[in-house]
Structures are given as structure tokens and as C-alpha cells.
Amino acid sequence: MRMLPRAWGRRASGPDRSDPDTADTAASKAGPLHLQFDRISARARAILSGEGDAARAQRMALFTFAVRVFGAALAYFLQVFLARWMGSHEYGIYVVVWTLVVVLGVIAPLGFNSSVQRLIPEYLAFNQMALLRGILYASRIIGVVSATFFMLVTMAVFWFGSGHVPDYYVVPACLAALCLPMFTLTDVQEGIARSRDWGDLAIMPTYIWRPLLILLAVLAASLVDLPHSATIACFAAIFATWGAALYQKISMDRRLRHLVGPGPRQWLPGDWIRLSLPIFLVEGFFTLLTSADVLMVSYFEPPGEVAVYFAAAKTLALVHFVYFAVKAASAHRYSRLHHSGDHAGLADYVRQSVAWTFWPSLLFAGVLFVFGDYVLRLFGSDFTGGHDILALLMIGVLARAAVGPVDALLTMAGEQKRCAVAYAAAFVVNVTLNVTLIPYYGLIGAALATSISMCFEASSLYWVARTRLGIRSFIWTVGGKGEGRDDGQ
């Protein structure tokens, strides 16, 4: 049976100015010459001043989106600058070692970077302050200790395995590994900040402060005539990663003192680990899925070719950040709606989040498809052959956008194990196709393999959400007003 949208019930009892949909309805009564302006202004007022969950979600999404737009532009400028500053060979080396840091930095928190978004609202809702203090302390300590272990292992592998690794990777990889403890701390603290809608502390350190500090450090190195090399770039990354993480921690501790206050800590390590480890598998396989292609290209191809592939993938990140912005604003709201038993509200919110993800992604993808060749030329003359790679990768990114942040939905609804299985299967498909296609088709083979695996991933997650939660998260099946549940009727 089709469920009626909740908004209908609210409108029956009178207009609610905090509801953007109601605000649109009120605005539509204006004269025809001012209709569109009034609708836009009414919706903007509702989002900025509304107290409802949807209004708060939209404010967070808008702030996240704005920061991600600026952050994506800053990060892209940084990559263009580094590529021109170092040249394709040294830039390719830096790309490989930094990608390794990103992969290990996402795995190292062991899932606590996401589980805190579920646990903190729960402990606050039930006034379990001792448990709240416990998870705030333990999540950061566990992340840093785990990252330190990964750092030491990485340095040992590259230093003592230099006979099996090209020499030009050894020193940059060991230096880049020093970023891991603070990279992981930033990731965990981002999850804590998201749970409280502290958008500035959640996304500014990663997407603004860190790339800006890297850029400033590289510029300073240029002023004193240091070599334009991957090694110097890694020193800049160390400075930026540690600086951003420590400033974030100081700012967060100040806010947490007002939120929590002093008192005893209670520990539930068994429960926390049981919740976090499946999320760890989800996050780990997702990161491997999105980064394994770069690492496998580096195995088969020289650093210059890796640089071209990465430039195309980084250009496509200008589209992909829409997905991450919506996911950042939606994860803990999925948890709240699911655990409150509001299935109709959850389905409606899924409908909104899928639309927020897909349509902007499609627009940006179209622009990049037309102008991508010109954009890639910014990296230098060696990068102009990346447009075909960009076009192939775009198919997979749009497939992921078409189901929205369904992985966050499954994780927050307790289906993280099945989500991890879907990612593991997609990762196996990715590796198998990359190993098969790269030796024969080079960078085109890598792009094709990655795009196919992303389509497989999106289809698998959609199927899990439909069968386990009764929610259709595909853009063209959630389009009906208030629809989203598949009851089999």
C-alpha cells in the first residue's frame, strides 16, 4: 500500500513556515510575475530559519556543499600546481605515496570514524554522559594507535623491501607514512563533529586547511630554492597534516568541554568494536575500490602515466564531491529516523538525498564532458590524453550518484555487514578487471575496469537496501512524492 507523505498531514493543520515544501506552497500564491522569486526566497528563508530535521539537514548540506565546492577548487588548484611544479614523473611518485596514505588513513580508524556518528547521538538522547565521555576519548586513542602501527609497517615494507620497489618510491613513501597518525585523528574527529553538526570542524580541516597548508609550504620551499621533487612535497604534507589535525583537536576539545563537562568515563569496548568493525570493512573496501586503480596503474605503468590517470580521476572528483557532501549531511539523520521507527520519514529523506546527489552530479558531469580536455591541459602538455579516461570514469560516478549515499543508509540502519560484502565483491571485480585489462589497454583498461566495478557496486547496494529495508534508492524509482518503500504490493 502506498504511504501518504508526512507533509500532507502538516498542511492539513495549517501552513508550517519551517517546512520548505509548505513555504513553496505559500510562495506559489504570489502574483505570476514574482512567482519564481518568491518561491526561491521562501525556500531559502525556510532552510535558514527552520527548526525541523529537514531544514537542519539542508543547512548542513548547503554548508558542506559550499565548503566542498571551495575545497574541491582549492584541492584541484593544488594538484595542478604540484603537477606543474614537479613535472609528471615526480608528481606521479607523489600521487602514488599520497594515495597509499589515503587508503591506510581511512582503514586505520577501524570504523570508529563512522560509528561515533551513531553512538554520540544515542548517548546524548539517553543522557548517558559517562559512555559519551568514554567513546569520545577511546575513538581518538584507538585511531591514533592503529595509524601508528600502519605507519611503522609501511615504513618497514618500503625501506627493507627496496629491492622489490623502485628506488624512487622509498624515501617519499617513508615520509608520507609519517602523516598517518594525524590523518587518522582528523578522520575520527570529523565523525565526532558531524554527529553534532559542527560543519566547520567536520570538513574544514580536510578540505580547506590541509590543502592550503600544503600549498603554502610548497611555495615556501620554492622561495628558498629547494628541489621540485616528491620528497619536498611529502615534507609539506607532513607539516600540513599535523598542523590541521592539532588545530582541529584543540578547537574540538574546547567545544566538547561545554557539551560534556568533566566526569567519569564508561567503557563498552566489546559493543563498540562489534559496531565499528563491520563499518571498518565498509570504509576499507570503499576506499580500496576508489583508490586501487591508481595503485595498480603504478604497478604496471611508470609514474608519468600514473600522473595522467590521477589527473583525470582528480578532475572527476569535482563531480564526486556532491555525493560526499550529501553523505556527510545525511548519515546520522538516517540513523535517527531508522531507530525512531519512522520508516515513512526515512523513505522520504532517502528520496530527497538521492535527488540532492544525482541531479547536481549529472549537471557537473555534463560540463566536464564538454570542457574536460581544456581542464586537463591545466596540468601540462603531458596530461592532454586523459579525456577518454575521464569519460569512462564518469559512467561509474553517475551510477553511484543515481543511488545516492545508500551505503551510509545501510550502515546507519545496521546493515553494515551486507554493505561490506557488496563492497568486497565490487573490489574483487575491480582488481580482477584491472589486472586483466591494464596490461593490454593501459590507462583506458584501468578506467573501464573501475567504471564497471562502480556500476556493480551501485547495483548491489540498491538491491540490499530494497530487500533488507524495503527502500528503493534509485533516482527513477524514488521520484514519486513520498514514495520509497517497496512493500511488494
Secondary structure, 3 states (H helix, E strand, C coil): CCCCCHHHHHHHCCCCCCCHHHHHHHHCCCCHHHHHHHHHHHHHHHHHHCCCHHHHHHHHHHHHHHHHHHHHHHHHHHHHHHHHHHCHHHHHHHHHHHHHHHHHHHHCCCCHHHHHHHHHHHHHHCCCHHHHHHHHHHHHHHHHHHHHHHHHHHHHHHHHCCCCCCHHHHHHHHHHHCCHHHHHHHHHHHHHHHHCCCHHHHHHHHHHHHHHHHHHHHHHHHHCCCCCCHHHHHHHHHHHHHHHHHHHHHHHHHHHHHHCCCCCCCCCHHHHHHHHHHHHHHHHHHHHHHHHHHHHHHHHCCHHHHHHHHHHHHHHHHHHHHHHHHHHHHHHHHHHHHHCCCHHHHHHHHHHHHHHHHHHHHHHHHHHHHHHHHHHHHHCHHHHHHHHHHHHHHHHHHHHHCCCCHHHHHHHCCCHHHHHHHHHHHHHHHHHHHHHHHHHHHHHHHHHHHHHHHHHHHHHHHHHHHHHHCECCCCCCCCCCCCCECCCC
